[in-house]
Amino acid sequence: MNHDPFDGLTEFLAVAEHKSFTLAATRLAVTPTAVSHAIKLLERRTGVLLFQRTTRRVALTEAGASLFARLRPAASEIDDALAVLSGFRDQPMGTLRITAPRLSGSLLIEPLIPLFRQAYPQVTLDISLDDATVDLMENGFDAGIRLGESIEKDMIAVRLTPDLQWSVVGSPAYFAEAGTPLTPEDLTRHQCIGFRFASSGTAHRWEFRRDGRDFTVGVEGGVIVNDRRLLISVARNGQGLAYACDLEISDELANGQLERVLQPFVPLSSALYLYFPSRTQTQPKLRAFIDLATQWIADQGGVRR
C-alpha cells in the first residue's frame, strides 16, 4: 500500500517540540490518541523507534533526534512560505498583469503607473498593450482594459471612462488646401490617414450614423500607421484627415492644431472598462489598482490627456 511520505511528520514535529503527546494534541486540535496513533504508524513505516516513552516523560531517540534536526529547518521554511501567502491575501503585493488596447496607453496607463508605483511599491506592474482581445486566464492576466462592447458577459467590468466620442479631424492647413468634407461620402476625395491594428493587421473602420443607420466609409490616403501617437502627429502636420478618439486629441483640439468635421455623423462608442474574472476580484493588488484608477479618473473629470 502506498503511503504519503509526509504522513505523521506534523505530529512528530509537534511532539518533538513540546516533548508531550498531550501538548502536541492541544496544538494540533486533535486527541492525544490520534497523535499517538500517527507516531506509531510513522515508526512502523520507517522501521525505527523515534521516541522513548515513560509515564512521566517523552524523549527523542537518537534516530528521532536526527530526523528532528533535519525536519525543523524545512518546517520553518514552510511556515515562512505560508506567511508570505497570507501577505498576498492581506495586502497588495506580487505581480499585477494587465492587457490593454494601445488607445489606453497614453490616456490611462502612462499617468497611472507612477501613481500606483508610489502607492504600492511592493507590486510589480506587467502591462501588455495589445489591441487583440485575449483570454485573461489562458494568458495569465489578472485583468484587462477594453471597450465595453468587446467584454464577455461572464466578466466583472468596472467603467473607467465616459462613452467615447470619435471625430474626423484635420489641421487648419489641410482644410485650407483641400477644403472641408460636408458628408461622409466626401471623404473618398480626401487624403485619409489609415490606422492598422498591429495585432490583427486589420484597418480601423471609419464609422458613421445617419438617420439612425450605422455605416462605414472606405477611405484611402498616402499614409497608414499602427501607432496612435503617430496617427495624431501626421494629422497635426497637415498630411490628411484622421479618425481619432476625442480623449486622445483633447490638447490638439483645445489649442487649434486639429479641427473636427462631420461631427453630426459620428456616433458615440462604448466606454473603456477594466474587466476581470470573478475569482480575482478579491486580490488586494487588483482591488488597489481599481480604487486608484477610478479615483484618479474621477479627479480628472472623466480623463483628459
Secondary structure as GFF3:
##gff-version 3
##sequence-region A 1 305
A	DSSP	alpha_helix	9	18	.	.	.	ID=ss1
A	DSSP	alpha_helix	21	28	.	.	.	ID=ss2
A	DSSP	alpha_helix	32	46	.	.	.	ID=ss3
A	DSSP	beta_strand	51	53	.	.	.	ID=ss4
A	DSSP	beta_strand	58	60	.	.	.	ID=ss5
A	DSSP	alpha_helix	62	90	.	.	.	ID=ss6
A	DSSP	beta_strand	94	100	.	.	.	ID=ss7
A	DSSP	alpha_helix	103	104	.	.	.	ID=ss8
A	DSSP	pi_helix	105	109	.	.	.	ID=ss9
A	DSSP	alpha_helix	110	119	.	.	.	ID=ss10
A	DSSP	beta_strand	123	129	.	.	.	ID=ss11
A	DSSP	beta_strand	143	147	.	.	.	ID=ss12
A	DSSP	three_ten_helix	148	150	.	.	.	ID=ss13
A	DSSP	beta_strand	156	159	.	.	.	ID=ss14
A	DSSP	beta_strand	164	170	.	.	.	ID=ss15
A	DSSP	alpha_helix	172	178	.	.	.	ID=ss16
A	DSSP	three_ten_helix	184	189	.	.	.	ID=ss17
A	DSSP	beta_strand	194	195	.	.	.	ID=ss18
A	DSSP	beta_strand	206	210	.	.	.	ID=ss19
A	DSSP	beta_strand	213	217	.	.	.	ID=ss20
A	DSSP	beta_strand	224	225	.	.	.	ID=ss21
A	DSSP	alpha_helix	228	236	.	.	.	ID=ss22
A	DSSP	beta_strand	242	245	.	.	.	ID=ss23
A	DSSP	three_ten_helix	246	249	.	.	.	ID=ss24
A	DSSP	alpha_helix	250	254	.	.	.	ID=ss25
A	DSSP	beta_strand	259	261	.	.	.	ID=ss26
A	DSSP	three_ten_helix	263	265	.	.	.	ID=ss27
A	DSSP	beta_strand	268	269	.	.	.	ID=ss28
A	DSSP	beta_strand	272	276	.	.	.	ID=ss29
A	DSSP	three_ten_helix	278	280	.	.	.	ID=ss30
A	DSSP	alpha_helix	284	299	.	.	.	ID=ss31
###
